Amino acid sequence: MNQKNIHYRLPWKLIKSYTWAGLTKPARAILPIIGVHADKNFKARPGVELIAELAGYSDLRYREIRVGIKDLIKNKLIIREKEGRHHVYYLTDLAIWKPGRSYFPIYKEAMIISRKWADLTPCEKSIYPVFGNKGSINHPDVLDSEFHCVGDVYKIWKYCKWAGISRWSFKSACKGLNDKKLMEFEEWEESITYWVYVPQ
């Protein structure tokens, strides 16, 4: 596989089970970073300093990163083991995509290494994979276009619940994702139509 096309397939089952919504904000920021660094055995070795940089955290004591990693372990999304002087992380079943199931791709180079992910607010990080997982990738409006998928939001509260954010945060995150050119939105009387762009 071309190095630039490596991506983490964030599974819909993780969102549908409300596990994603129940994670702390640092944990949501960290999981895709561990995901894109995982090998074919779902084993990853990114250091705490690299995780912090790619997740958008600047605390030199890495307090939020440690909290996030503990939360991922507590929610059984990763297993952490010591390998010499460093830690190794294994993705568990709930954090791994299975063939035939829905997922949202987060690309290592274009999204993580480029710092696009780090530049997102916690609420934007929370809702972006929800939109991506709920949208239709085979819709005529996105086939042969630059967009990954298109979808309609009829009940904002459902999206807020899947993402673990408030209604006010939902609107703020939508504006931010639109401004960062990761999504486009059209508001109608009874729904919001959205298009999701995935940097590759």
C-alpha positions in Angstrom: 0.0 0.0 0.0 1.2 3.5 -0.8 2.4 5.1 2.4 0.3 8.2 1.8 -2.9 6.1 1.5 -2.6 4.5 5.0 -5.7 5.3 7.0 -7.5 4.4 10.2 -11.0 3.0 9.5 -13.0 4.4 12.4 -15.9 1.9 12.7 -19.5 2.8 12.9 -20.0 0.2 15.7 -17.8 2.4 17.9 -20.2 5.4 17.4 -23.5 3.3 17.3 -22.6 1.8 20.7 -22.2 5.3 22.2 -18.7 4.4 23.3 -17.3 7.2 21.1 -19.6 9.7 22.8 -18.6 8.5 26.3 -14.9 9.0 25.8 -13.1 12.1 27.1 -12.1 14.7 24.5 -8.4 13.7 24.7 -9.3 10.1 24.1 -11.3 10.9 21.0 -8.4 13.0 19.7 -5.9 10.2 20.4 -7.6 7.1 19.0 -7.2 8.0 15.3 -3.6 8.7 15.9 -3.0 5.3 17.3 -5.1 3.9 14.5 -3.1 5.4 11.7 0.2 4.2 13.3 -1.1 0.6 13.8 0.4 -2.2 11.7 -1.5 -5.2 10.2 -1.5 -6.8 13.7 -3.2 -3.6 15.1 0.0 -2.8 17.0 1.2 0.8 17.2 4.2 2.5 18.8 3.8 6.3 18.7 5.4 8.1 21.6 3.6 10.4 23.9 5.3 13.4 22.5 4.2 12.5 18.9 0.7 11.7 20.1 0.4 15.1 21.8 1.7 17.0 18.8 -0.7 15.2 16.3 -3.7 15.5 18.7 -3.2 19.2 19.1 -2.1 19.3 22.8 0.8 21.4 23.9 1.1 20.6 27.6 4.7 19.6 28.2 3.7 17.3 31.0 1.2 15.5 28.7 -1.5 15.4 31.3 -4.4 15.4 28.8 -2.7 12.7 26.7 -2.2 10.5 29.8 -5.9 11.0 30.7 -6.9 10.1 27.2 -4.8 7.0 27.0 -6.2 5.8 30.4 -9.7 6.4 29.1 -9.1 4.4 26.0 -7.8 1.6 28.1 -10.7 1.8 30.6 -13.2 1.7 27.7 -11.4 -1.4 26.3 -10.4 0.3 23.0 -6.7 -0.2 23.4 -4.4 -2.4 25.4 -1.1 -0.8 26.5 2.0 -2.9 27.1 5.6 -2.0 28.0 8.2 -2.9 25.3 11.7 -2.0 26.7 11.5 1.6 27.7 8.5 2.4 25.5 4.8 1.6 25.4 3.1 -0.4 22.6 -0.6 0.0 21.9 -2.9 -2.7 20.5 -6.3 -1.8 19.1 -9.1 -4.0 20.5 -12.1 -5.5 18.7 -14.4 -2.5 19.2 -11.8 -0.1 17.7 -11.2 -2.3 14.6 -13.2 -2.2 11.4 -14.6 -5.6 10.2 -15.2 -6.3 6.4 -18.8 -5.6 5.4 -19.3 -3.0 8.1 -19.4 0.8 7.8 -16.4 3.0 8.7 -15.0 6.4 8.2 -11.4 6.7 6.8 -9.0 9.1 8.6 -5.8 9.3 6.4 -2.4 9.3 8.0 -0.6 11.8 5.8 -3.4 14.1 4.6 -5.3 14.3 7.9 -3.0 13.4 10.8 0.6 14.2 9.7 -0.6 17.4 8.0 -2.0 18.5 11.4 -5.5 19.0 10.0 -6.8 16.8 12.8 -4.7 18.7 15.4 -6.2 21.9 14.2 -9.8 20.8 14.8 -11.6 21.7 18.1 -12.6 18.9 20.4 -16.2 19.2 19.2 -15.2 19.1 15.6 -13.1 16.0 16.2 -16.2 14.5 17.9 -18.7 15.1 15.2 -16.7 14.8 12.0 -16.4 10.9 12.1 -20.1 10.7 13.0 -21.1 12.7 9.8 -18.7 10.6 7.8 -20.1 7.3 9.1 -23.8 8.3 8.7 -23.4 9.7 5.2 -24.1 7.8 2.0 -21.0 7.1 -0.1 -23.0 5.8 -3.1 -25.3 8.8 -3.4 -25.4 10.3 -7.0 -24.4 13.7 -5.5 -21.0 12.4 -4.4 -20.1 9.8 -7.1 -17.3 11.2 -9.3 -17.1 14.2 -7.0 -14.4 15.4 -4.5 -16.7 14.5 -1.6 -16.7 11.3 0.4 -20.4 11.1 1.3 -23.6 13.1 1.6 -26.3 12.9 4.3 -29.3 14.5 5.9 -29.7 15.5 9.6 -33.4 15.3 10.6 -32.8 15.1 14.3 -29.8 17.1 15.6 -30.1 15.5 19.0 -29.2 12.1 17.6 -26.0 13.4 16.1 -25.2 15.2 19.4 -25.8 12.0 21.3 -23.5 9.9 19.0 -20.8 12.6 19.2 -21.2 13.3 22.9 -21.6 17.1 22.4 -24.3 19.7 23.1 -26.7 21.2 20.5 -24.8 24.5 20.8 -21.5 22.7 20.2 -23.0 21.0 17.2 -23.7 24.3 15.5 -20.3 25.6 16.4 -18.6 22.5 15.1 -20.6 22.6 11.8 -19.4 26.1 11.2 -15.8 25.2 12.0 -15.8 22.2 9.7 -17.3 24.3 7.0 -14.7 27.1 7.5 -11.9 24.4 7.4 -13.3 23.1 4.1 -13.9 19.6 5.5 -17.7 19.8 5.1 -20.4 21.8 3.3 -23.9 22.3 4.7 -27.3 23.4 3.3 -30.1 24.1 5.8 -33.7 23.4 5.0 -36.8 23.8 7.0 -36.8 20.3 8.4 -33.3 19.1 7.8 -29.6 19.9 7.2 -28.0 18.3 4.1 -24.2 17.9 4.4 -21.3 16.8 2.3 -18.2 15.4 3.9 -14.7 15.9 2.3 -11.9 13.5 3.4 -8.4 14.8 2.7 -6.4 11.9 1.1 
